[in-house]
Amino acid sequence: MTLKLEKEIIEFSPYNEQEKLDKSILLNLLKDEKNIFSRENKTCHFTASSWIINEEKTKVLMVYHNIYDSWSWTGGHADKETDLLKVAIMEAKEETGLENIKILLDDIFSIEILTVDGHMKNGKYISSHLHLNITYLLEARETDILFIKEDENSGVCWIDIEESEKISKEEKMKVIYKKLNEKLKKYLRS
């Protein structure tokens, strides 16, 4: 399965300089790092996120992330799973309560290497590290019932697409959400 992900990353067409540089780094790390799909790798490991839009393509579903104290996309650790689309869907369901999720794009929507500052989780210190993130574009019905996953988030909400990049308290993530929205507009025009 690692070969499948490697092929997908190779075929991924970068949108900007950040994705171009991150693509190169991801491919090198995929070849050279051990346990890259597991949190056992304390330096860097793969994660999967999703940009979930409503059927009208006017809103994005976000969660209020407890650790980062900010509105955020859904996503999580690969935890030894190499099918990152599967991880993104599973995390989206777990974090929002959604049962029906449509894959809008089978291909990778976005890639980014994200810094994670050291923090406490479940009474244990987690050292600073990198998330090698793959993002997928998903769709859900705005009328579906949503649930909070209390150990991870304290809110789940549909937010106007333009607001999604402003609502985050994390400056580094505002840049990512802005990029995702630009890519979404381009995708919707094609």
WODA-V398730 format. One line per field, one symbol per residue. ss: DSSP state (H for helix, E for strand, L for the rest). psi: psi as a letter, one per 20 degrees, with the letter a starting at -180 (. if undefined). burial: 1 if it has 24 or more other C-alpha atoms within 12 Angstrom, else 0. Layout:
ss->???
psi->???
burial->???
This chain:
ss->LHHHHHHHHHHLLLLLHHHHHHHHHHHHHHHHLLLLLLLLLLLEEEEEEEEEEELLLLEEEEEEELLLLEEELEEEELLLLLLHHHHHHHHHHHHHLLLLLEELLLLLLEEEEEEELLEEELLEEELLEEEEEEEEEEEELLLLLLLLLLLLEEEEEEEEHHHHHHHLLLHHHHHHHHHHHHHHHHHHHL
psi->hhhgggggggipoqhahghgghgggggghhhhqqkijqihoigqqqrprqooqrhikiqqpqqopggilqqrrqraqhlipinhggggggggggiiiqhoppohohrphqqqoppoqqrppljqppqqaqpnpppqorqrphiqpqqpnhihrjqpqpppghhhihhqioghhhgghggghghgggghh.
burial->0000110111010010001001111110110000011010101111111111110011111111100101111111111111111111111111111101111100111111110100000000000001111111111111000111000111111110100110110100100111111011000000
